[in-house]
Each structure stands twice: as structure tokens, then as C-alpha cells.
Amino acid sequence: MPIRLMNSADIPAVLRIQGELAFQDWNERQYEIEIKAPYTYAVVYENDGDIIGYAVFHLLGADSELLSIAVRNSAQHSGIGGKLLQAGLSQLDLEKTDCCFLEVRETNLKARRFYEKHGFTLFGIRKKYYADGENAALYRTEKRSDIDPSRKGV
Ligand SMILES: CC(C)(COP(=O)(O)OP(=O)(O)OC[C@H]1O[C@@H](n2cnc3c(N)ncnc32)[C@H](O)[C@@H]1OP(=O)(O)O)[C@@H](O)C(=O)NCCC(=O)NCCS
């Protein structure tokens, strides 16, 4: 399985992916803090020693969230993002999280299609959420307790 937990040695490669995609998440120090936090589930997709994608989740019970996901340009649209997302959602299930939230730039239609394909539903728009004034589209998964009533109260 090419998906494994992110560690400190992966951070430079993760930052290179961010740079390649002109995609701003965290800096090196923020990643160092993130991957040590007990509530973080961060994974990378490694192929022949190269990190080609990553995803970071916060497992916080009812407020669990997908913070970031990215795949190198050259490897996009070949299912890797989907595998990273599913790895996180499976972990959320193990942690008995009831649902997962995320926000994404309203104009990022590629990512929005990707999330919708993987079971996320749009539930709102947060106006001017980003520093440059762009709106955020807010998504969530279905509540697991609605799908499986035996999970009520998790
Ligand atoms: C969003 C992202 C992680 C998806 O990863 P991926 O490995 O390309 O996704 P997968 O191959 O598993 O899934 C494919 C689905 O994603 C969407 N998608 C991916 N690449 C696409 C493209 N070039 N054009 C249109 N849709 C695309 C489609 O819904 C596609 O489904 P389809 O195959 O039925 O058309 C990736 O596009 C990415 O890194 N984007 C830049 C960073 C980003 O925007 N992250 C999210 C911000 S919150």
C-alpha cells in the first residue's frame, strides 16, 4: 500500500507539491506541529520513494475535518486523490467520527467535483472567507449515525 503516515522527513516533498500547485497550506514549522498533534491524521502517497500526494485530517469527533489534500499535477486524475481521501475517511470511521467537514474555494471546480464524487454534500457558502475575498464552499459527509443508527451517540 503506497499510503502511509506522514513524518518529518516528508515535509520538504509536501512543500514542493504545494509550490508546484501554487497552493498555500502551511509552512514547515506548521507541518511539524500538525503531524505531532494527537488529533491529526496526515498521510502521504509514495511511489518508488517519491511523495506524490498527501492529505491532512483533524479527527475531532463531531467536528472532524479534511484540512488539506493535494496530488502532483503529473499524477492527478488517476485515482490517487481518491485513495488518500478514502484512507482518511476509513480512519475517521475507526475513530467513530460521525461526519467530516471541509471548505474549498468556490471556484475550485476540479476539487469540488472530486469531493462530490466521494460523497461530500454542499451545505453552505461562507462569503469572503479567504484573504483575497473569495467565498468558501462548505461540504460535509453524511452523518454515519444517520446511515447506521447503532452509531447514535458516538
Ligand atoms: C483535488 C485533487 C486532490 C484530486 O486528486 P486526483 O488524484 O486528481 O483525484 P482522483 O483521480 O482520485 O479523482 C478524480 C476526480 O477528481 C476530479 N478531477 C481530478 N482531476 C480533474 C481534472 N483535471 N479535471 C476535472 N476533474 C478532475 C473529477 O471529479 C474526477 O472524477 P472523474 O474521474 O470521474 O472525472 C487534485 O486535483 C489536486 O491536488 N488539486 C490541487 C489541490 C487542491 O485543489 N486541493 C483541494 C483544495 S481544498
The ligand as an SDF file (V2000), in Angstrom:
LIG
                    3D

 48 50  0  0  0  0  0  0  0  0999 V2000
   -8.4500   17.6480   -5.8870 C   0  0  0  0  0  0  0  0  0  0  0  0
   -7.3340   16.6320   -6.1130 C   0  0  0  0  0  0  0  0  0  0  0  0
   -6.6790   16.2940   -4.7680 C   0  0  0  0  0  0  0  0  0  0  0  0
   -7.9380   15.3620   -6.7070 C   0  0  0  0  0  0  0  0  0  0  0  0
   -6.9140   14.3860   -6.7990 O   0  0  0  0  0  0  0  0  0  0  0  0
   -6.8600   13.3690   -8.0530 P   0  0  0  0  0  0  0  0  0  0  0  0
   -5.8130   12.3500   -7.7450 O   0  0  0  0  0  0  0  0  0  0  0  0
   -6.7280   14.1240   -9.3160 O   0  0  0  0  0  0  0  0  0  0  0  0
   -8.3310   12.7520   -7.9760 O   0  0  0  0  0  0  0  0  0  0  0  0
   -8.8310   11.3160   -8.4450 P   0  0  0  0  0  0  0  0  0  0  0  0
   -8.1020   10.9250   -9.6920 O   0  0  0  0  0  0  0  0  0  0  0  0
   -8.8560   10.3630   -7.3260 O   0  0  0  0  0  0  0  0  0  0  0  0
  -10.3560   11.6630   -8.7370 O   0  0  0  0  0  0  0  0  0  0  0  0
  -10.7580   12.0530   -9.9790 C   0  0  0  0  0  0  0  0  0  0  0  0
  -11.9330   13.0230   -9.8260 C   0  0  0  0  0  0  0  0  0  0  0  0
  -11.4670   14.3020   -9.3970 O   0  0  0  0  0  0  0  0  0  0  0  0
  -11.9370   15.3000  -10.2980 C   0  0  0  0  0  0  0  0  0  0  0  0
  -10.7910   15.6700  -11.1450 N   0  0  0  0  0  0  0  0  0  0  0  0
   -9.4980   15.3410  -10.9310 C   0  0  0  0  0  0  0  0  0  0  0  0
   -8.7190   15.8850  -11.8790 N   0  0  0  0  0  0  0  0  0  0  0  0
   -9.5340   16.5600  -12.6970 C   0  0  0  0  0  0  0  0  0  0  0  0
   -9.3240   17.3400  -13.8640 C   0  0  0  0  0  0  0  0  0  0  0  0
   -8.0940   17.5510  -14.3720 N   0  0  0  0  0  0  0  0  0  0  0  0
  -10.3900   17.9040  -14.4410 N   0  0  0  0  0  0  0  0  0  0  0  0
  -11.6140   17.7140  -13.9570 C   0  0  0  0  0  0  0  0  0  0  0  0
  -11.8850   16.9870  -12.8490 N   0  0  0  0  0  0  0  0  0  0  0  0
  -10.8480   16.4130  -12.2400 C   0  0  0  0  0  0  0  0  0  0  0  0
  -13.0440   14.6460  -11.0740 C   0  0  0  0  0  0  0  0  0  0  0  0
  -14.2180   14.6730  -10.2950 O   0  0  0  0  0  0  0  0  0  0  0  0
  -12.5550   13.2350  -11.1810 C   0  0  0  0  0  0  0  0  0  0  0  0
  -13.5910   12.3130  -11.3850 O   0  0  0  0  0  0  0  0  0  0  0  0
  -13.7400   11.5980  -12.8260 P   0  0  0  0  0  0  0  0  0  0  0  0
  -12.5270   10.7480  -12.9870 O   0  0  0  0  0  0  0  0  0  0  0  0
  -14.9920   10.7820  -12.6860 O   0  0  0  0  0  0  0  0  0  0  0  0
  -13.8050   12.6990  -13.8270 O   0  0  0  0  0  0  0  0  0  0  0  0
   -6.2770   17.1770   -7.1190 C   0  0  0  0  0  0  0  0  0  0  0  0
   -6.9570   17.6040   -8.2810 O   0  0  0  0  0  0  0  0  0  0  0  0
   -5.4090   18.3060   -6.5790 C   0  0  0  0  0  0  0  0  0  0  0  0
   -4.3700   18.0700   -5.9630 O   0  0  0  0  0  0  0  0  0  0  0  0
   -5.8060   19.5610   -6.8320 N   0  0  0  0  0  0  0  0  0  0  0  0
   -4.9890   20.7270   -6.4260 C   0  0  0  0  0  0  0  0  0  0  0  0
   -5.0450   20.9450   -4.9190 C   0  0  0  0  0  0  0  0  0  0  0  0
   -6.4650   21.1950   -4.4700 C   0  0  0  0  0  0  0  0  0  0  0  0
   -7.2120   21.9280   -5.1070 O   0  0  0  0  0  0  0  0  0  0  0  0
   -6.8080   20.5630   -3.3240 N   0  0  0  0  0  0  0  0  0  0  0  0
   -8.1190   20.7260   -2.7180 C   0  0  0  0  0  0  0  0  0  0  0  0
   -8.2150   22.0490   -2.0550 C   0  0  0  0  0  0  0  0  0  0  0  0
   -9.1800   22.0130   -0.5940 S   0  0  0  0  0  0  0  0  0  0  0  0
  1  2  1  0
  2  3  1  0
  2  4  1  0
  2 36  1  0
  4  5  1  0
  5  6  1  0
  6  7  2  0
  6  8  1  0
  6  9  1  0
  9 10  1  0
 10 11  2  0
 10 12  1  0
 10 13  1  0
 13 14  1  0
 14 15  1  0
 15 16  1  0
 15 30  1  0
 16 17  1  0
 17 18  1  0
 17 28  1  0
 18 19  1  0
 18 27  1  0
 19 20  2  0
 20 21  1  0
 21 22  1  0
 21 27  2  0
 22 23  1  0
 22 24  2  0
 24 25  1  0
 25 26  2  0
 26 27  1  0
 28 29  1  0
 28 30  1  0
 30 31  1  0
 31 32  1  0
 32 33  2  0
 32 34  1  0
 32 35  1  0
 36 37  1  0
 36 38  1  0
 38 39  2  0
 38 40  1  0
 40 41  1  0
 41 42  1  0
 42 43  1  0
 43 44  2  0
 43 45  1  0
 45 46  1  0
 46 47  1  0
 47 48  1  0
M  END
$$$$
